Amino acid sequence: MNNILRESGKTLLNAVFPENIYCICCGDTMHGYEAHGLCPVCREKMPWTFKNPFSSYIDEFAFCDVWPCVRYGFYARQIMNGLKQGGKGYIAGNVGLMMAERMLMEEELPDFLAAVPSHRSKQLKRGYNQAELLAKEISRASGVDWVKGAIIKTEATASMRMADGKTRRSMLQNSFAIPETGKEKIKGRFICLVDDVCTTGSTADACARVLLDGGAEKVALLCFASSSGYKKAEELDEEDIISVFNSTDFML
């Protein structure tokens, strides 16, 4: 019954917001097919980047690498707002395809994908976990398995929007766990965490530590958008600083 209702809801949503007719970034009507659901203007202005923003101090984190598609800012925020706050779940198909293409650029692919979890209370309020939607679409496009529920969020956390890195790490401590059904699946495996946005890396780091403690061999993070890295904050302009503090990475 839940699947029937979900598919009915998706059909209704697609009737209101047809896939790939409106640009997933600016919302303008597109005349004809456009790759990834982006109009030519937004695609041209999108700040594409494939570099790990934490590469110069990656040893501070439990994850071994970060694979972003774009730099977080105005354009990425427009897309993520539609996916997370605008009820446009279909955007996950376009974003997931971009993320799959980014992952397939790597020489070594993970054994499976694991979505960064959200607490049940937040998921009930939003109706879905956007990271799970993305993981499902990435798996479909890449052929890499997605293991649902490989890691769970056991405690809801307060908004971390204005907290510094040390405070965020403290707030996230003991917030994630591996369910009994997932413990054997992660042992000795290379796991790719999937999330929409990474700013400070605190959330992904907390998840990676739990997975490594549970026996995973290594963990990488695949995200649609990433910041420039928290150690480069002094180099950011006002627009980027506002983007960081508005980022959903502070509100998991």
Secondary structure, DSSP 8 states (H G I E B T S, - for coil): -HHHHHHHHHHHHHHHS-TTTB-TTT--B-SS--GGG--HHHHHHS-B--S-TTGGGGGGSSSSEEE-SEESSHHHHHHHHHHHTS--TTHHHHHHHHHHHHHTTSSS--SEEEE----HHHHHHHSS-HHHHHHHHHHHHH---B-TTSSEE-S-----TT--HHHHHHHHTT-EE--GGGHHHHTT-EEEEEEEEESSSHHHHHHHHHHHHTT-SEEEEEEEEE-S-GGGGGG--HHHHHHHHH-GGG--
